Amino acid sequence: MKKVLLSVVLLSGVLFAQEHIQPDRMKNMQEMETALSTIQKGFLFNNLNVVKNGVKDLKVTAMHTESFIKEGVNKEGFNTLVYAKKQAKDITALSSKILSSFEKGDRYGAANHYLQILSKCLSCHQTVRSW
């Protein structure tokens, strides 16, 4: 009886702990997706202010790498936190390039930087999230 009660308590603790971590990551990913959509909308409407807002939001959310992590080190010894931090730094740098290219009137250059960010996002999802 004691073992059953103890296992129920442990199981519920694990389940509640996972619920606490999951929404932070989901919220962060949704905010990054919204920022990328805002940038894309700025491209389509040729609106510098919309692009600026999207870049600003993307830079803020990209630096929350602690919410990216599934597990600190995977079974091959690959540190996902270090990888996620590098990807976030690269995304931030590329978002600055989007803004500078767009301000100069180089719409195709800005779009190419946008695609590079999308590529970083997908590679991180594949590597860290094991897609």
N, C-alpha and C positions, 0 to 999 in steps of 0.2 A: 504494500500500500504506500509506504514511504517512497519507494523508488518511482512509482507511478506519479505521485504528487510532485516529486522533485523533477522528473522528466517533463511534466506539463509546465512547471514554472520556468524551466530552462528554455523550452521550446517557445513559450510565449515571449520570453525576454529577447530571444533571437528574432522573432517575427516583428516585435515592436521596434527593435533597433534598426532593422532593415527598412521599415517604413519611414523612419526618421531620415535616413541617408538618401533614399531614393527621390523624394520630392525635390531636394536641393539640386540634384543633378538634372532632373527633368526640367525644372524651372530654368536653370542655367542654359540648357540646350535649347529650350523654347525661346529664350531671350536672344541667343545667338542666331537662331533661325529668323527671328523677327528682324534683327539688325541686318542680316543679309538680304532679307526681302525688302527692307527699306532702301538699302543701297541700290538694289535692282530697280525699284520703283523710281528712284532718282535718275537712273540711267534712262529709263523709258520715257520719263517726262522731261528729261534734260534740265533737271532742277538741282542746282548746286547745294542749296540748303537741305534738301532731302538726303542727298548723298552725305553731307557733313553730319547730319543727325544719325544716320545709319553707321557711319564710321566711328563716331563718338560712342555709340551704344555697343558696337562690336568690341572696341578696345576695352571698355569697362568689363564686359562679360567674359572676354577671352582670358583675362587675368585670374579668373576663379578656377584655376586648374585643380584645386583640391576636390572639386565636385566631378572631375572627369574620371577619377580613378575607380576602377572596378576592384582591383587588388593591387597592393603596392609592388610586389615582384611576382612575375608569373613563374610557371614551373620550369622554364628554360633559363631563369635567372635574369630576365629582361626587366629593367625597372620602368614600369609604366608611368610613374610620376615624373621622372626625368624626361621621358619622351613627351608627355603631355605639356610639360613646361616649355620645352623647345618648340613644340607646335604652336602654343599660345604666343610665344615671342615672335615667331615667324608670321603668324596671322596678324598680330599687331603691326609689325613692320610693313606687311603687304597692304594693310588697310590705309596706312599713311601714304603709300604709293598710289593707291586708288584715288585718294583725295587730291594729291598733287597732280596726277595725270589729268584728272577731270577738270581741275582748275585751269590747267594749261590748254584745255580744249582737245586733248588726246583721248577721245572717248573709247577708241579701240584698245589703247594701252590700259586704260582704267578697267575695261571689261576683261582683259587678259589677267590683270592682277586679281580681279574678282574670281576668275576661274582657278587661279593658283590657290586662293584661299579655300575655295570649295574642294579642291584636290587635297589640301592639308586636312580639312575636316573629314573627308572620306578615308584618308589613310589612317588618321587617328582612330576613327571608328573601327576600322578593320584591325588595327594593331591592338588598341587598348580594349575595345569592346568585343573583340573576336568575332566580327561579322563574317 
